[in-house]
Amino acid sequence: MNFFSSNFKLGILGGGQLGKMLLAETRKFDIQTYVLDPSDEAPCKIGCNKFVQGSLMDFETVYNFGKLVDVLTFEIELVNLEALEKLENEGLKVYPSPKTLRLIQNKGIQKEFYIQNNIPTSKFEKFSSLENLKSAIDKQQSTIKMPFVWKCTEFGYDGNGVKVVRTISDLENLPNVECIAEEMIAFKNELSVIVVRNLSGEIKTYPVVEMEFHVEANQVEYVICPARIDENMAQKAIEIALKVSEKFNHVGLLAVEMFQTNDDKILVNEVAPRPHNSGHHTIEASYTSQFENHLRAILNFPLGNCDSKVAGIMVNLVGAEGFSGNVIYENIEKIMAINGVTPHIYGKKETRPFRKMGHVTIVNENMAVARKIAEEVKNSIRVIS
């Protein structure tokens, strides 16, 4: 099939910032793109050939959209699996496959998958509802002791659906849905490895990155590449990520988030089968961005070089607390005057506290200098209204 400057159509489920950055690569190769998203103001709308507004969870909407395209991918996991399975059974190429996504979409199933495949992960228990979790704690039937991490098994994203539970009162006002309780891990670092695999089975990994999180919002504030860990630990993380990739048998990108514990074990936290926040720096810092490699993988082209050209740090731009409304990027001209600094604005017209509105990449041959500039960027720019 001729993908370039032709009638070939690539469909993308989800029109957010990940899709927008993927569209930059399709534009480079002149590939026709169709995007489905529920919001008429989705960031992807300005960059695709055809935009369809509709629910990603509605069977008919997703199925009918899939009939318009030749290959279907997604930038968000919260999509209707039954529609994808029917499309695949009818011959549409869907990557990653619905089979892979079904193992990942539900965090309880995902954690059980790790146990079944001898992939190291934190201790956990699954509960059919919040009330059942409370009952197990009350009757001292749970092996997970406080403090622990509560997660809803479905529909969580960007820190939503996750809460640290230190006392029974912390469970109040949480949704009464299926959930897991995870043992709190004492860790040195939160790490991520992005694995890319094409249809032919060629597989590559990006360097291990280190993630620093905002405590309150549970969102990544900084992504640091390469991670400031020793080579043996980096190799261990890559080997585990490759094992995870092999077991999921995915096509495209798989971001594997991990903990480096205080006693230097690597535990898998969770995965995302798509372009990922921990790979945004690759646009400027790597020979081939994660977005280009996702495209290469799902179209079965040779994978690009995943090595870094320079040290890269990504700073997330999120809505400042106390501001909601039409967005203003305060002091953006100040950071743009700094060498090696590139802002990415996602195209969301309205800000609210902790909403992801953009990111800034800092590249420098010296990691210490890059980290210092990243701090300056973080302290300078504000996303307000």
FILO-709921 format. One record per residue (C-alpha): residue number from 1; residue in three letters; x, y, z. Coordinates in pm, 1 decimal, always signed. Example, Ala and Ser with C-alpha at 12.3 -4.5 7.8 and 13.67 -1.06 7.14 Angstrom:
// residues 2
   resi   resn         px         py         pz
      1    Ala    +1230.0     -450.0     +780.0
      2    Ser    +1367.0     -106.0     +714.0
END
This chain:
// residues 385
   resi   resn         px         py         pz
      1    Met       +0.0       +0.0       +0.0
      2    Asn     +126.0     +348.0      -86.1
      3    Phe      +92.8     +557.6     +229.8
      4    Phe     +245.7     +882.1     +101.5
      5    Ser      +67.7    +1151.4     -103.1
      6    Ser     -205.6     +901.3     -184.9
      7    Asn     -563.3     +806.5      -97.0
      8    Phe     -447.1     +611.6     +210.4
      9    Lys     -627.1     +727.2     +526.1
     10    Leu     -496.7     +696.9     +882.9
     11    Gly     -758.9     +719.5    +1157.0
     12    Ile     -679.1     +847.0    +1506.5
     13    Leu     -914.1     +795.1    +1798.9
     14    Gly     -873.5    +1094.2    +2027.9
     15    Gly     -799.8    +1451.8    +1930.7
     16    Gly     -587.0    +1573.7    +2220.5
     17    Gln     -230.3    +1697.7    +2235.4
     18    Leu      -78.0    +1354.2    +2169.3
     19    Gly     -272.6    +1330.8    +1846.6
     20    Lys     -176.2    +1686.2    +1754.0
     21    Met     +194.5    +1603.2    +1788.2
     22    Leu     +142.1    +1280.2    +1590.0
     23    Leu      -22.1    +1485.4    +1314.2
     24    Ala     +296.9    +1689.9    +1277.5
     25    Glu     +468.0    +1369.4    +1160.4
     26    Thr     +184.5    +1273.1     +924.5
     27    Arg     +209.9    +1619.9     +771.5
     28    Lys     +581.1    +1565.5     +718.6
     29    Phe     +505.2    +1250.5     +517.8
     30    Asp     +184.4    +1387.8     +358.1
     31    Ile      -40.4    +1116.7     +500.7
     32    Gln     -416.9    +1177.2     +505.5
     33    Thr     -558.9    +1176.4     +858.1
     34    Tyr     -906.8    +1139.6    +1006.8
     35    Val     -961.4    +1220.0    +1377.0
     36    Leu    -1251.6    +1134.3    +1609.2
     37    Asp    -1297.9    +1329.5    +1933.1
     38    Pro    -1598.0    +1436.6    +2145.0
     39    Ser    -1488.5    +1802.4    +2167.3
     40    Asp    -1543.5    +2049.4    +1885.5
     41    Glu    -1237.5    +2236.6    +2019.0
     42    Ala    -1000.9    +1935.7    +2018.6
     43    Pro     -635.5    +2034.7    +1954.1
     44    Cys     -621.2    +1794.5    +1655.6
     45    Lys     -898.4    +1972.3    +1467.8
     46    Ile     -666.3    +2223.5    +1300.2
     47    Gly     -415.5    +1962.2    +1180.3
     48    Cys     -610.3    +1673.0    +1030.2
     49    Asn     -770.1    +1628.3     +688.1
     50    Lys    -1109.6    +1533.7     +833.2
     51    Phe    -1239.1    +1587.3    +1186.0
     52    Val    -1536.5    +1390.3    +1320.3
     53    Gln    -1699.1    +1494.3    +1647.5
     54    Gly    -1838.2    +1207.4    +1850.9
     55    Ser    -1801.6     +984.0    +2155.9
     56    Leu    -1501.0     +753.0    +2175.0
     57    Met    -1699.1     +515.9    +2397.5
     58    Asp    -2003.4     +480.8    +2170.3
     59    Phe    -2000.0     +158.5    +1965.9
     60    Glu    -2171.2     +292.5    +1653.0
     61    Thr    -1968.3     +614.2    +1646.8
     62    Val    -1632.1     +434.5    +1671.8
     63    Tyr    -1737.8     +156.9    +1432.3
     64    Asn    -1864.4     +397.2    +1165.1
     65    Phe    -1551.1     +611.0    +1198.6
     66    Gly    -1333.1     +302.7    +1152.0
     67    Lys    -1507.4     +223.4     +823.6
     68    Leu    -1374.9     +552.5     +682.5
     69    Val    -1004.2     +468.3     +719.0
     70    Asp     -741.3     +210.5     +618.8
     71    Val     -544.3     +190.0     +945.3
     72    Leu     -671.9     +289.6    +1289.1
     73    Thr     -466.4     +394.0    +1593.5
     74    Phe     -542.1     +589.0    +1911.1
     75    Glu     -392.6     +849.1    +2140.3
     76    Ile     -610.2     +759.9    +2441.5
     77    Glu     -702.2     +419.7    +2583.8
     78    Leu    -1060.5     +510.4    +2675.3
     79    Val    -1224.3     +388.7    +2354.6
     80    Asn    -1496.1     +135.5    +2271.0
     81    Leu    -1321.8     -201.7    +2251.8
     82    Glu    -1617.3     -391.7    +2107.2
     83    Ala    -1621.6     -160.9    +1805.3
     84    Leu    -1245.6     -206.4    +1755.7
     85    Glu    -1279.0     -584.2    +1779.5
     86    Lys    -1556.4     -590.7    +1517.5
     87    Leu    -1354.7     -365.0    +1285.3
     88    Glu    -1048.0     -586.5    +1324.9
     89    Asn    -1253.1     -899.8    +1257.8
     90    Glu    -1378.6     -736.3     +938.3
     91    Gly    -1021.4     -679.0     +821.1
     92    Leu     -935.6     -326.9     +939.3
     93    Lys     -580.5     -288.0    +1067.5
     94    Val     -598.6     -159.7    +1427.8
     95    Tyr     -272.9      -85.1    +1613.2
     96    Pro     -216.8     -154.2    +1893.2
     97    Ser     -469.0     -435.7    +1867.0
     98    Pro     -790.3     -449.9    +2072.8
     99    Lys     -649.5     -766.2    +2234.6
    100    Thr     -354.2     -567.3    +2368.7
    101    Leu     -573.8     -278.4    +2473.9
    102    Arg     -814.9     -509.8    +2660.0
    103    Leu     -525.0     -618.9    +2884.9
    104    Ile     -427.9     -258.2    +2956.9
    105    Gln     -749.6      -55.5    +2966.6
    106    Asn     -853.8     -192.7    +3307.6
    107    Lys     -582.9     -138.8    +3571.3
    108    Gly     -695.9     -444.0    +3769.0
    109    Ile     -661.0     -670.7    +3465.3
    110    Gln     -329.3     -503.8    +3384.7
    111    Lys     -190.4     -576.5    +3734.3
    112    Glu     -311.5     -937.3    +3720.5
    113    Phe     -138.1     -971.3    +3382.4
    114    Tyr     +193.9     -876.4    +3544.5
    115    Ile     +152.5    -1142.4    +3811.3
    116    Gln      +59.4    -1409.4    +3555.7
    117    Asn     +368.1    -1327.4    +3347.0
    118    Asn     +620.0    -1296.6    +3632.5
    119    Ile     +667.2     -924.4    +3577.2
    120    Pro     +773.5     -751.3    +3900.5
    121    Thr     +507.5     -515.4    +4033.0
    122    Ser     +381.3     -385.1    +4366.3
    123    Lys     +154.2     -595.8    +4586.5
    124    Phe     -215.9     -520.6    +4531.7
    125    Glu     -573.4     -635.2    +4582.9
    126    Lys     -871.9     -577.9    +4353.7
    127    Phe    -1217.7     -488.7    +4485.6
    128    Ser    -1548.4     -480.7    +4299.2
    129    Ser    -1642.6     -152.1    +4467.4
    130    Leu    -1523.6     +107.0    +4716.5
    131    Glu    -1773.9      -32.0    +4967.3
    132    Asn    -1614.6     -377.0    +4942.5
    133    Leu    -1273.2     -221.8    +5003.7
    134    Lys    -1404.7      -39.3    +5312.1
    135    Ser    -1563.4     -361.9    +5437.4
    136    Ala    -1237.2     -555.5    +5392.8
    137    Ile    -1049.5     -289.8    +5590.7
    138    Asp    -1317.0     -282.6    +5861.2
    139    Lys    -1308.9     -662.3    +5899.5
    140    Gln     -928.1     -669.2    +5873.6
    141    Gln     -955.9     -898.5    +5572.0
    142    Ser     -720.7     -703.1    +5345.8
    143    Thr     -350.0     -782.4    +5327.4
    144    Ile     -280.9     -426.6    +5204.4
    145    Lys     -214.9     -204.5    +5503.2
    146    Met     -230.6     +172.7    +5530.4
    147    Pro      -89.4     +379.6    +5382.5
    148    Phe     -175.1     +245.1    +5036.6
    149    Val     -257.2     +380.5    +4690.7
    150    Trp     -619.4     +364.0    +4576.1
    151    Lys     -684.5     +351.7    +4201.1
    152    Cys    -1008.2     +315.8    +4009.3
    153    Thr     -959.0      +41.1    +3752.8
    154    Glu    -1113.1     +235.8    +3463.4
    155    Phe    -1138.2     +590.4    +3330.8
    156    Gly     -848.3     +735.0    +3529.3
    157    Tyr     -601.3     +969.0    +3357.3
    158    Asp     -346.9    +1244.2    +3437.4
    159    Gly     -356.2    +1173.4    +3809.4
    160    Asn     -736.4    +1147.2    +3824.2
    161    Gly     -862.5     +825.2    +3977.1
    162    Val     -558.6     +791.4    +4205.4
    163    Lys     -538.6     +876.0    +4576.1
    164    Val     -297.2     +801.6    +4859.5
    165    Val     -497.5     +659.1    +5150.8
    166    Arg     -340.7     +717.6    +5492.5
    167    Thr     -654.8     +699.4    +5707.2
    168    Ile    -1003.1     +557.2    +5655.9
    169    Ser    -1135.5     +911.6    +5613.4
    170    Asp     -931.0     +944.2    +5292.2
    171    Leu    -1173.0     +699.3    +5130.2
    172    Glu    -1465.0     +936.5    +5177.0
    173    Asn    -1607.5    +1100.2    +4863.7
    174    Leu    -1427.9     +856.9    +4631.3
    175    Pro    -1646.8     +695.4    +4362.8
    176    Asn    -1804.8     +360.6    +4449.8
    177    Val    -1647.8     +177.2    +4155.3
    178    Glu    -1420.4     -120.3    +4092.4
    179    Cys    -1078.6      -33.9    +4231.5
    180    Ile     -742.4     -164.5    +4342.6
    181    Ala     -546.2     -101.4    +4660.1
    182    Glu     -170.5     -101.9    +4599.6
    183    Glu     +102.5     -128.4    +4855.5
    184    Met     +294.5     +198.0    +4899.6
    185    Ile     +642.7     +160.3    +4754.4
    186    Ala     +948.9     +324.2    +4908.6
    187    Phe    +1135.9     +430.9    +4597.6
    188    Lys    +1434.1     +636.0    +4486.2
    189    Asn    +1313.5     +716.9    +4137.5
    190    Glu    +1015.8     +692.2    +3906.3
    191    Leu    +1141.2     +579.0    +3566.6
    192    Ser     +999.3     +521.1    +3221.5
    193    Val    +1115.2     +330.3    +2916.1
    194    Ile     +939.8     +370.5    +2582.3
    195    Val     +951.8      +59.1    +2364.7
    196    Val     +864.3      +74.5    +1994.9
    197    Arg     +781.1     -235.6    +1789.5
    198    Asn     +670.3     -260.2    +1427.2
    199    Leu     +457.8     -522.2    +1252.6
    200    Ser     +763.0     -718.9    +1142.4
    201    Gly     +880.1     -753.3    +1502.9
    202    Glu    +1166.4     -501.8    +1489.0
    203    Ile    +1197.6     -353.5    +1837.8
    204    Lys    +1387.5      -61.7    +1987.5
    205    Thr    +1391.4     +128.3    +2315.0
    206    Tyr    +1446.0     +491.6    +2401.9
    207    Pro    +1689.5     +571.6    +2686.0
    208    Val    +1554.8     +541.8    +3040.5
    209    Val    +1403.4     +866.8    +3165.0
    210    Glu    +1348.7     +990.4    +3517.2
    211    Met    +1018.6    +1152.2    +3614.1
    212    Glu     +954.2    +1403.3    +3888.6
    213    Phe     +590.6    +1433.2    +3995.0
    214    His     +380.5    +1711.5    +4145.2
    215    Val     +280.2    +1573.7    +4485.1
    216    Glu      -68.4    +1724.1    +4495.6
    217    Ala     -175.6    +1676.6    +4132.6
    218    Asn       +4.4    +1340.7    +4084.0
    219    Gln     +118.7    +1466.3    +3743.0
    220    Val     +465.2    +1464.4    +3588.6
    221    Glu     +638.1    +1800.7    +3633.7
    222    Tyr     +976.6    +1711.0    +3483.2
    223    Val    +1097.9    +1435.4    +3251.1
    224    Ile    +1477.9    +1403.7    +3258.4
    225    Cys    +1669.4    +1217.6    +2986.5
    226    Pro    +1890.3    +1034.4    +3043.8
    227    Ala    +1782.1     +928.5    +3391.3
    228    Arg    +2039.6    +1005.6    +3658.2
    229    Ile    +2095.0     +639.7    +3750.3
    230    Asp    +2387.1     +403.0    +3703.1
    231    Glu    +2423.6     +195.9    +3387.4
    232    Asn    +2341.7     -137.1    +3555.5
    233    Met    +2012.3       -0.1    +3686.0
    234    Ala    +1929.1     +150.2    +3346.4
    235    Gln    +1995.4     -184.3    +3176.9
    236    Lys    +1774.9     -364.4    +3428.9
    237    Ala    +1489.4     -120.9    +3355.6
    238    Ile    +1528.8     -170.6    +2979.7
    239    Glu    +1531.1     -550.6    +3013.2
    240    Ile    +1209.0     -545.0    +3215.6
    241    Ala    +1046.4     -304.4    +2967.4
    242    Leu    +1137.3     -538.3    +2681.8
    243    Lys     +984.1     -832.2    +2868.4
    244    Val     +663.8     -633.2    +2923.4
    245    Ser     +656.9     -544.3    +2553.0
    246    Glu     +706.2     -908.7    +2452.9
    247    Lys     +420.8    -1027.5    +2674.8
    248    Phe     +176.7     -762.8    +2550.9
    249    Asn     +282.2     -832.6    +2190.3
    250    His     +197.0     -474.6    +2096.4
    251    Val     +254.2     -284.9    +1772.7
    252    Gly     +347.0      +81.7    +1807.9
    253    Leu     +468.7     +250.7    +2123.7
    254    Leu     +450.5     +111.3    +2476.3
    255    Ala     +550.2     +339.9    +2762.6
    256    Val     +647.8     +133.2    +3066.6
    257    Glu     +641.4     +330.6    +3393.2
    258    Met     +847.8     +182.9    +3677.0
    259    Phe     +972.9     +239.5    +4029.8
    260    Gln    +1336.1     +202.7    +4133.6
    261    Thr    +1292.3      +93.9    +4495.2
    262    Asn    +1519.2     +189.0    +4782.4
    263    Asp    +1682.1     -154.9    +4758.4
    264    Asp    +1729.5     -116.3    +4379.6
    265    Lys    +1452.2     -342.9    +4256.8
    266    Ile    +1259.1     -240.3    +3945.9
    267    Leu     +880.8     -268.9    +3977.4
    268    Val     +640.8     -199.9    +3690.9
    269    Asn     +374.3      +53.5    +3783.8
    270    Glu     +164.3      +73.0    +3467.8
    271    Val     +188.6     +101.0    +3090.2
    272    Ala      +41.7     +311.5    +2810.2
    273    Pro      +17.1     +168.0    +2454.2
    274    Arg      +55.5     +501.8    +2274.3
    275    Pro     +272.1     +815.1    +2262.1
    276    His     +336.0     +922.5    +2619.9
    277    Asn     +413.7    +1225.2    +2832.9
    278    Ser     +750.0    +1070.8    +2922.6
    279    Gly     +855.4    +1086.8    +2557.2
    280    His     +774.7    +1445.8    +2461.1
    281    His    +1140.1    +1550.6    +2489.2
    282    Thr    +1221.6    +1317.4    +2197.3
    283    Ile    +1089.1    +1576.2    +1948.5
    284    Glu    +1394.4    +1796.7    +2009.0
    285    Ala    +1637.7    +1569.3    +2192.5
    286    Ser    +1628.5    +1243.0    +1991.0
    287    Tyr    +1722.4    +1146.3    +1637.3
    288    Thr    +1367.7    +1015.3    +1587.7
    289    Ser    +1074.8    +1139.7    +1794.6
    290    Gln     +837.1     +898.5    +1965.9
    291    Phe     +561.2    +1025.3    +1735.3
    292    Glu     +750.8     +949.0    +1416.1
    293    Asn     +844.8     +605.8    +1546.8
    294    His     +483.3     +527.7    +1637.8
    295    Leu     +391.0     +610.0    +1280.4
    296    Arg     +678.0     +401.6    +1141.3
    297    Ala     +575.5     +106.6    +1361.2
    298    Ile     +204.7      +94.3    +1273.5
    299    Leu     +280.8     +134.0     +900.8
    300    Asn     +556.3     -130.3     +926.6
    301    Phe     +847.8      +83.9     +817.0
    302    Pro    +1202.2      +43.4     +957.6
    303    Leu    +1221.7     +203.6    +1300.1
    304    Gly    +1416.5     +525.7    +1345.8
    305    Asn    +1717.2     +579.7    +1571.7
    306    Cys    +1598.7     +612.7    +1933.3
    307    Asp    +1928.4     +754.5    +2066.1
    308    Ser    +1943.7    +1103.1    +2215.6
    309    Lys    +2137.8    +1377.1    +2040.1
    310    Val    +2169.5    +1581.8    +2359.9
    311    Ala    +2040.0    +1578.8    +2715.3
    312    Gly    +1672.8    +1671.8    +2724.0
    313    Ile    +1435.3    +1782.5    +2996.4
    314    Met    +1062.9    +1830.7    +2957.5
    315    Val     +865.7    +2068.4    +3178.8
    316    Asn     +488.7    +2025.1    +3183.1
    317    Leu     +280.3    +2341.1    +3152.1
    318    Val      -37.7    +2299.2    +3354.8
    319    Gly     -305.0    +2541.7    +3459.5
    320    Ala     -211.0    +2742.3    +3766.9
    321    Glu     -421.4    +2702.9    +4079.6
    322    Gly     -689.2    +2968.5    +4116.7
    323    Phe     -730.4    +3032.7    +3743.0
    324    Ser    -1006.8    +2912.9    +3511.5
    325    Gly    -1106.6    +3062.2    +3178.2
    326    Asn     -945.7    +3183.4    +2856.5
    327    Val     -578.2    +3092.2    +2873.6
    328    Ile     -281.2    +3330.8    +2895.8
    329    Tyr      +80.1    +3207.5    +2890.2
    330    Glu     +247.1    +3459.0    +3118.9
    331    Asn     +619.3    +3526.9    +3055.6
    332    Ile     +640.2    +3295.3    +2754.2
    333    Glu     +855.8    +3551.2    +2571.7
    334    Lys    +1103.6    +3537.3    +2861.5
    335    Ile    +1162.6    +3162.1    +2830.1
    336    Met    +1175.2    +3179.4    +2449.4
    337    Ala    +1477.3    +3405.5    +2481.1
    338    Ile    +1676.7    +3124.0    +2645.1
    339    Asn    +1893.0    +2907.7    +2417.5
    340    Gly    +1774.7    +2547.2    +2382.6
    341    Val    +1419.8    +2616.1    +2502.1
    342    Thr    +1121.6    +2513.1    +2286.0
    343    Pro     +760.0    +2557.6    +2403.5
    344    His     +475.8    +2341.1    +2273.8
    345    Ile     +128.4    +2489.7    +2315.6
    346    Tyr     -146.3    +2229.4    +2290.2
    347    Gly     -425.6    +2453.3    +2160.7
    348    Lys     -669.6    +2426.5    +2450.6
    349    Lys     -851.3    +2759.6    +2471.3
    350    Glu     -952.0    +2735.7    +2838.0
    351    Thr     -733.4    +2665.2    +3138.2
    352    Arg     -822.8    +2522.8    +3477.2
    353    Pro     -607.2    +2412.8    +3773.3
    354    Phe     -362.9    +2134.9    +3676.1
    355    Arg     -503.5    +2093.8    +3322.8
    356    Lys     -225.2    +2001.1    +3077.6
    357    Met     -191.2    +2302.5    +2849.9
    358    Gly     +151.1    +2249.7    +2697.2
    359    His     +511.2    +2154.8    +2765.9
    360    Val     +856.7    +2304.1    +2726.7
    361    Thr    +1163.7    +2109.1    +2615.4
    362    Ile    +1511.9    +2213.9    +2723.0
    363    Val    +1810.0    +2065.5    +2538.0
    364    Asn    +2175.1    +2109.3    +2631.0
    365    Glu    +2493.8    +1906.8    +2601.4
    366    Asn    +2535.6    +1943.8    +2978.1
    367    Met    +2264.9    +1777.7    +3189.9
    368    Ala    +2335.3    +2001.1    +3492.7
    369    Val    +2289.0    +2312.2    +3280.2
    370    Ala    +1969.4    +2172.1    +3125.7
    371    Arg    +1827.0    +2097.9    +3471.8
    372    Lys    +1909.2    +2451.1    +3590.7
    373    Ile    +1738.4    +2603.5    +3287.4
    374    Ala    +1436.9    +2377.1    +3343.1
    375    Glu    +1400.0    +2517.3    +3693.7
    376    Glu    +1418.6    +2871.0    +3554.6
    377    Val    +1151.3    +2787.1    +3298.4
    378    Lys     +925.9    +2632.4    +3562.2
    379    Asn     +957.0    +2938.5    +3785.5
    380    Ser     +906.9    +3187.6    +3500.2
    381    Ile     +610.4    +3080.2    +3291.7
    382    Arg     +257.4    +3061.5    +3434.1
    383    Val      -58.4    +2934.0    +3270.3
    384    Ile     -330.2    +3170.8    +3389.0
    385    Ser     -653.5    +3326.4    +3268.5
END
